[in-house]
Structure formats: C-alpha cells, structure tokens
Amino acid sequence: MSIYIGNLSDEVEEVDLKQMFSEYGSVKRVRVPVNRETGEKRGFAFIEMGTDAEEAAAIEGLLGSEWMGRSLKVNKAITKVDKDSSCRF
C-alpha cells in the first residue's frame, strides 16, 4: 500500500505531505528521498496509507491536482525488484 507522488516542489516537507494525504485516511509513513551527494530533495515521495481504499481515494483525489505551483503525478508505487531474486537456469 504505497503511493508514488511526483513533480514535487523542492520546498515540500514530509509534514506537508502527511497533512495533505491525511484528508484521505490514515498515513502510516511518508518518505521524501534526497540526493546522497548534495542532500537536495529529488522531487518525488512515497506515501504509505492505512488501507487499499484510502490509497485509491488519495490517488483519485490528488491525481493531476496543482499543489505548490506544480501539477502532481500520483499513482500506485511500483515495488522495486531485488536483483538477486532473478531466475537462473
């Protein structure tokens, strides 16, 4: 139950995202990745909601909306596949 939100302003903080997503249900976790070398925010975040229904409501409610002067990209996060788990024959 994770949501990807992209095209974020550099000024966004985790607390801002938690407040915005809490309108759609319980927010379990907010993660705003930063560049390891510069410490700058990378322009996207991941949000974990309490239930699938809350996740779906947040995606539907926020997709394409404008926030902090930017049009948001909001969708279900794609799980990263572990490189070591690939099939070998």
Helices and strands as residue ranges (DSSP letters): E 2-6, H 14-21, G 22-24, E 27-31, E 44-49, H 52-62, E 66-67, E 70-71, E 73-76, G 83-85
